[in-house]
């Protein structure tokens, strides 16, 4: 399986490895001297055509927000800001002792609530904070609206957090920085791909910049970060433009797909989309995480608890992984089932045969020990599990001898097996999606149970022991997909091996606790192995499946 795809922090493109060459050529003297950001500040100032004294480099835009709060807020002073917005404003305003007055800014139109902000000026704010494109919604304000707001509050500092500007339709920097009470925050953490270097900067009047310098540490950014930033600014612009173009295409494509799946994406001009998912939000988050994709949730933020924020990766391969994870979750094409412990109650057959076989070799094992052996993994073969238990009891037995003894005992006990879910449940599931079996049983034994239970006609294919390597190898799961002619599926199993096989095959893993297993121990092991959810019963799938 691919490494985890991290789409929860809005980081930008992966910079080229050659960028590290800036460190290789760095004068060692830079490591023992306190860092000097003046060259970087002059470079950034030149890019926006202002004097260097109007730019301060900070340790990310967060540091600039902190400096603004230290310099302009304090006990008895107020910050006017939208809701929702970047949560670090709450954090730094709280540290400074300031009071927050919030203006709602959310909705399908994304229109900036200028009238509400103007009304909020009655609170006599010391700072007015606007994030555009806003985080987490992606909505934008216009230059005209922000100029109007800044001019209506000449005694307040208007802070424009513009860190996602490269992805937006319009850069508002030049349209605002002539105003003496405006400070614009920018960063190299997003489109420029240098979040690990912590390079942000603020642009304002000489007086504002001087106050920000005095409000924070004098050497906030390390010399190696400065060196990498200068190199990236010198050579990275073509790659940044390509990355931004890719993100914009992904933004359109993902928004259309999310809408088609019945979700409600908000219009965005950032490198992310906020999507309203309703009651499905927790499940969707857990499901894509099980498939190796992390997205941002807001479970503790009123008004956002049903929303997810999805970073657009700016990479065709990674965007493909994101879409595949969402499609598998929201539009599965098939359902796969393990057999023992999921469809067949095997307490009195398979489990009893394991115990009886071990006893015949002089080892007493309990049902709890059998369950524990299965939880440890590599447990698709009853014969191998039985042999491990025998050898764990201090006795030796060949696999051939164990297999022969087990089969003899099992065949005398298998009539005790019963179907766990009702026929009607499986029939309803089969009416909605093709069903398949992925089992470690020999084919003849699997077919025997399906026919005896009267459900063989419901399953389009059976992948059995003879067909592929045993789980947790993903091969049998992939073979089931191939036979069904599908790419996306959910799978229900009762062992960690089932969960790992499904995950490695990019199939969404659900779990049930097998009859007789200790529920808490089994459920914990199944979750640890990747289960997106431990179902109370197979019927739960009818509610979860779109």
Secondary structure, 3 states (H helix, E strand, C coil): CCCCEEECCCCCCCCCHHHHHHHHCCCCHHHHCCCCCHHHHHHHHHHHCCCHHHEEEECHHHHHHHHHHHHHCCCCCEEEEEECCCCHHHHHHHHHCCEEEEEECCCCCCCCCHHHHHHHHHHCCCEEEEECCCCCCCCCCCHHHHHHHHHHCCCCEEEEECCCHHHCCCCCHHHHCCCCCEEEEEECCCCCCCHHHCCEEEECCHHHHHHHHHHCCCCCCCHHHHHHHHHHHHHCHHHHHHHHHHHHHHHHHHHHHHHHCCCEECCCCCCEEEEECHHHHHHHHHHHHHCCEEEEECCCCCCCCCEEEEECCCCHHHHHHHHHHHHHHHCCCEEEECCECCCEECHHHHHHHHHHHHHHCCCCCCHHHHHHHHHCCCCCCHHHHHHHHHHHCCCCCCHHHHHHHHHHHHHHHHHHCEECCCHHHHHHHHHHCEEEEECCCCHHHHHHHHHHHCCHHHEEEEECCCCCCCCCCCHHHHHHHHHHCCCCEEEEECCHHHHHHHHHCCCEEEEECCCCCCHHHHHHHHHHCCCCEEECCCCHHHHHCC
